[in-house]
């Protein structure tokens, strides 16, 4: 079963179809889901398939066939949450390592969304589709730390716009391999899909987007270093890909890291990456709010060994 919608593009400006459909809230789908539907042929322009990068022209007709959601409603689950802030509009949560942010095709339980649904008694805006209510950005499963959740449509619009306009400050801490030659610096290299492994990202000039990361050495431990990192863009796996690119992959990273970490000093069982700091503007009050999360126990224990 499909839900069909037709739109006549009437703007003078030529903009990408995926950006137009997501930014103007014509659908309640995320930009990544819109791209997926374009690639699958569920979104057509003048009856023809196009790429997500297609630049719309005035007078073009967009046809959208959205597959109706056939999954069972997500079950709220009584999973403890480490909540740093909560009000009627939003939450800031310290996510534990090992927790997936939202359900996927194979995983329907034990996610952050399941826990939030229980905590909020189901009262979340229907944004980003049925599987991702309240989610405006993500952390990898094995990355711990601070994540924002929208509890109202106002918060969703505001936080999404702040992310798009790069007004949110996000800082991470990571334990990496190697001895860095400089105490601080910037990594600027475009990131796109790995042409050989589509589930991975890579530094590429093909179908890529600009990416910028700042790094600063907090402490050097022989052939390991603890870094503070700030994201200036928000590409998928950006920190992990950028650190691999400069030859200092994240300790414990099973995708972009050292294939076999042989050092007897290493005991951590996941990627040593932590979302340490968030600074945002409150969606309703315009107050500047900042939050910081200390390193979790497993990374602290690893540092004490080093």
N, C-alpha and C positions, 0 to 999 in steps of 0.2 A: 504494500500500500504506500502511496506517495501523497504528499501535500504539495500542490503546485502553486507557484506565484509567478506573475509576469510583471516586469518593470520596464518602463520606457525611460532610457537615460536622456535627460534634458539639459544637462550642464554643458557649458561652453568649454570647461577645462577637461583635458584628457587625463584621467587618472586610472590606476590599476584597478581591475575588477575586484580582486580579493580585498584590497583596501577599502574600496567604495562600499562593498556589501557589509564589511565588518564595522567600519567607522560610523556609518550612518544608521546602524542598528535596524537595518531592514529585516534581518533575521536575528534570532537569538543565538546564533552559532558563533563559535570562536573563529578567528582568522585561519587557524590550522585546519579546522573542520571544513571551512569554505574552500580552502585550497584542495583538500581531499575530494570534495564533491565536484570541483571543476575538473580535476584530473580524471575522475571516474565518468565524466560526461553528464552528471546530474545538473550542471549549470551550463547553459548554452547562450551564445550571443548570436542573434539573428538565425537561430536554429542550427548553429554550427559549434563544434567543440573549439575551445580556445585554451590558452595557457593561463595560469594564475596571474602572470605579468601582463596580460592583454590590456592595452590602453583603450578605455571606453571613449567612443565618439558620440557626439550629440545625435540623437535619433535612433541609436541602436537599442534593440529589444533584448532584454535579459529574461530568460526562462529558467526558473529554479524548481527542480523536483527534489524535495527533501523527503528521504525515507522516513516514514512514521516510526516512532520509537516503539519497538515491540518487546523491549526488555521489561522485566518485572521492576516495580519501583524499588529503589535502593532501601535497604534496611538500616535504620538507625542502630548504632551499636554503642554500648556503654564502655567506651574506651577512654581512659583518663587523658586529659589534655593539660598541657602546661601553658596556661593563658597569661600573657603579659599585659594585655589590655582588652577590654570589651566595653562596648556601649551599644546603643540601638542601631548604629550604622555599620560598625566594623569590629573585627577582632585582630589581635596580633598574637600568634601562637608560636611556641618554641617546639618545632617538630623533632621527634626522635629519629635517629638513623634507623633504617630498615622499614619505615612506614611509607607506603605509596600515597601520593597526595590525593588522587581520585581514581575511581574504578576504571578498569580497562576491559578489553574483550575477554580476558581470561580471569581477571581478579575482580570480584564483586564485593568482597568483605575485607574488613581489617584496615581500610584506608582512612585517611584524614577526613574525607567527606562523610564516611559512615559515622565517625566520632562526632563531627560537627552537627550532623542531622540530629543525633541523640541529644546533644547539649542544647541545641536551639529548638528542640521539640518540633523539628520539621519546618520551622519558619525561616526559610532562606529564599532569596529571589531566584526565579527560574532562569538564571543567566548561564550561558555557555552550555546549554543543553541539560538533559536530565541527569547525566553522570557527573557534572561538574558545578553544582550549585554553589555560588559564593566564591569560586576560585578565580582569582585575577592574575596570579602568576604561580609558578611551580618551583619545587626543589626536587632534585633527583632523589630516588628512593634512599640511597645510602648517604645523602647529604643531610646533616642535622642543622637545626637552627631556625631563625625567625622567618615567618611567612605571614602575609596579610590575607584576610578573608573579608569579603563584602557581605554585610547582612541586609543591605537595602539597595534598591536600584540607584539611588543617589550616590552611594558609596561605590558601587560598581562603575558608574560612569566616571566619577572623579578619579578613582584609583587607576582605572584603565588609561585615562587621559594623562595622568601624571607619569605613568610608565612610558607611554608613547612620547611624551614631551621631555623625557629624561629629567624629570624634576625630583624623582625619588632617589635618595642616596642609599646604595646597598654596598656593604662591605663584608668580606669573607676572611676567614683565617684558614690556612692550609699548610700541612706538613708536606714538603716536597723533597725529591731526590736532588743531590748535587750541592756544590758550593757555588754560590752566586758571586760573580765578579763585581757587580755594582750593588750598592745598598738600596737603590730604588730605581724605578724606571717605568716606561710605558710599553705595552705590547699592542701594536696596531697591525692587524692582519685579518683579511676578510675570511669569513667562515661560511661554508656551504655544505651540502650533502657529500659524503664520501662517494665517489663514482663507483667504487667497487663494493662497498658495504653500505647499503642504503639506510641502515639503522644507526649509522655513525656519522659524525660531523668531521670536517677536515678543513685545513687552510687551503683555499682554492680561489681562483679568479673566475671560475665558471659557475654561474647561477648562485653567486655568493652575496653576502651583505657585509658592510663594514662592521668591524668589531674593535673595541678599544678597552684595554684593561690596565689599571695601574697596580704595580706591586711594590712592596716595601719589606725589606728583611727585618723581622723582629729579633730573631736570634739564629745564629748558625750553630749547628750541632755536628761538627766534623763534615761528613758527606751528606748531611740532611740540613734543611732549613725550615723555620717557621715563618710564613709570610702573611702580611696583611694585604688584601687585594680589594680594589674598588672597581665595580663595573660601571662603565660609561655607556655601554650598550647591553642589550639583553638577549644575546643569541643562545640557542640551545647548546648546552655543554661548553659555554664560552671559556670559563676559567680552565677547565680540564684540557681543552684543545689548545688554548694559548700557552699553558704551562708546558705541555708536551712539545709545542712548536719551538720554545726557547731551550729545550733540553732539560727541563726540571719538572717532570710529571709528578702528579699527586701520589703520595704514598698510598698503597692499597687500591689504586684505581685499576680495576680488572679490564677496562676497555681501552683506556688511553695510557695506562701506566707501564711500568717495567713488567715484562712478561713473567719472569720468575724472580721474585724478590728474595734473595738468598741471605741477606744480612741476619745474623742471629739476634740482633737488637730489635728487629721488627716483630711486633706481636698483634698489631691492630688488624681486625678482620674486615674492615670496610675502608672506603676511600676517606682519607683524613681531611675532609672539607667541611667547614662549618659556617653557616650564615650568621655572622656575628653582630651586624649593626643595620638598622633601618632608620631612615629619617623621611617622614612624609608630612603632607599638609592634610589636616583632618577634613574629610569631605563636607561636613556641615558647618564647623566653626572656623575653618581656615587657620586653626592653631598649628604651629610647627611642632611635631611630635617626634621624639627620637627614642629608640629602644636598643639595648645592647644585651647580648647573651654570652655568658662565659663559655669557654671551651668545655665540652662534655667530658665525663669521666674517662672514657676510653682514650681520647686524644691526650688528656692530661697524664694518664698513666704511661702512654707511649713516650711523651716528652720527658717524664721523670726517668725512664730507662735510658734515654739518649743522653 
